[in-house]
Amino acid sequence: MSKAYRVYSDFLKQQFGGRVHKISVDAGFGCPNREGGRQASGCLFCDPNGSGATGIARGLPIRDQIGQAKAIMRRKYRAQAFIAYFQPFSNTYAPLERLRACYDEALAVEDVVGLAVGTRPDCVPFEVLDLLQDYHQRTDFWLELGLQSCHDRTLNFLRRGHDYASFLQAAEGAQQRGLKLCAHVILGLPGESLEEMLQTADEMARLRVDGIKIHLLHILSGTPLGRLYQQGHIQVLEQAEYVQLAADFLERLHPQTLIHRLTGDGPRDSLLAPLWSLNKWEVLNAIDDEMARRGSTQGCRCRYG
């Protein structure tokens, strides 16, 4: 059944002619928000492993991490090709020589047809963007930037260590080099109204980002956000609220933006709330049903052509 929004996995299948799966890779990079003299010891929501990254054979060489995951994905999903996704922490936060060595090691693995590099807006100086442009010219490449919100008040609360202007600068540099850009946002952040959350959608539409990952706010144990939740200072959305909000958000995005993710699924063993998010397919089906009930599609309320 066709969706009311542009699904990234469908795009990959059309592009490569078969099932393509992302494999999360831990290259051992750090994060400037956890070191370098900054007062914050990481973002408010980030756990010790890098914001809930799971299923990674940590400690193994990159090629072996990919090799193990390939075997599992071939058996479970009949995957035919793979994208190496450098996920935990800030995967451009290293000297250029190390970045190149890590990316090249991943691309050298058989049936790896692309790279996705997740990082922060303040970790992509011009020389790093120039390096990433080289990979864009060699393979299917995505730059994934964690934004979460376009509101500086929210970014400060989350202890992100950067402002929205930093994201705009990084996005401009990426787009000038032709890089495909995927922005990460979180819905249900404390203190944000519905209209403020939809303003983030409007901004992503205005920027014409190529892709977006929409996460719901989920609370993990062992995080500062988790402690605030346990103390009663943080509330999370109910499933029906999130479904309505996700549909509203999709309607305001640009119709050509690819939807890489539409909900969050934190690790089962560390998720404090909302527990309904563990039923991922139920949530996704409810969003589909809501879009169908409205008779709406992605971009139908987009303010930018």
C-alpha positions, 0 to 999 in steps of 0.5 A, a space after each residue: 500500500 502506498 504511503 501518504 509520505 515519501 518513504 526513504 526505504 522505498 526510495 532506496 529500493 527504487 534506486 538500487 533495485 532491491 532491499 537495502 539496509 543500513 548498518 550502524 557502525 561505531 568507529 569510536 569517535 567522541 563528541 565535543 559536547 562531552 569533552 574539550 572543556 565544555 560545561 555540559 557532559 553531553 546532551 540532556 537526552 544522550 546515554 553513555 553509548 551515544 543516544 540509544 544506538 543499539 545492535 552494534 558490535 562495538 570494539 570490533 574493526 569496522 569491516 567486522 562490525 559490518 560483516 556480522 550485521 550483514 549476515 543477520 540482515 541477509 537472514 532476517 530481511 533478505 537484504 541485498 545491499 547495505 549502507 554503512 551508517 556511522 551513528 554513535 556520537 559525532 562521526 566527523 569529530 576527528 582528523 581528516 586522515 582518520 575520517 578518510 580511513 574509517 569511511 574507506 574501510 566501510 566502503 571496501 566491504 562487499 555490497 556496501 553501496 553507500 555511507 551515512 554519517 551522523 554528526 553535529 552542526 558544529 562538527 562540519 567545518 569547511 575542510 570536513 565538508 570538502 572531504 564529504 563532498 569527495 564521498 558524495 561523488 564516489 558513492 551514495 552519501 548522506 550527511 545526517 545532522 542532529 538538530 532536534 529543534 529550530 528554537 534556541 531556547 529548546 537547544 539550550 535546555 537540551 544542552 546541545 552546545 550549539 544554536 540554530 544558526 550553527 545548523 543553518 551554516 552547516 546546511 548551507 555548506 552541505 547544500 553548496 557542495 551538493 551533499 544530501 542532507 538529513 536533519 534529525 528532529 524531536 517532537 514533544 520536547 519540554 516547553 515547546 507548543 504545537 505551533 513551535 514544533 510545526 515551525 521546525 517543520 516549516 524551517 525544514 521545508 524552507 531549507 528543502 532538506 533532502 531527508 528528515 528523521 522525526 523522533 518522538 521524545 523518549 526517556 532513557 535511564 542513565 541520562 540527565 533527562 531520565 533523572 528529570 523524568 523520574 523526579 516528575 519534571 518531564 512529561 511525555 506524549 500519549 500515543 494519540 497525541 504523537 500520532 496527531 502531531 506527526 501527521 501535522 508535521 508531515 503536512 508542513 514538510 516539503 513534499 519532496 523530503 524523504 522520511 527516513 524515520 517517523 517515530 522513536 524506538 529506544 532500547 527496551 532495556 533502558 526505556 523509561 517512557 513512553 512505553 507505548 513507543 515499543 510498539 513501533 508498527 502500531 504507531 506507524 500504522 496509526 499515523 498512516 490511518 490518521 493521514 488517510 482519515 484526513 485525506 492529506 499527504 506530506 506537504 499539503 500544508 507546506 508554506 514553501 514551493 
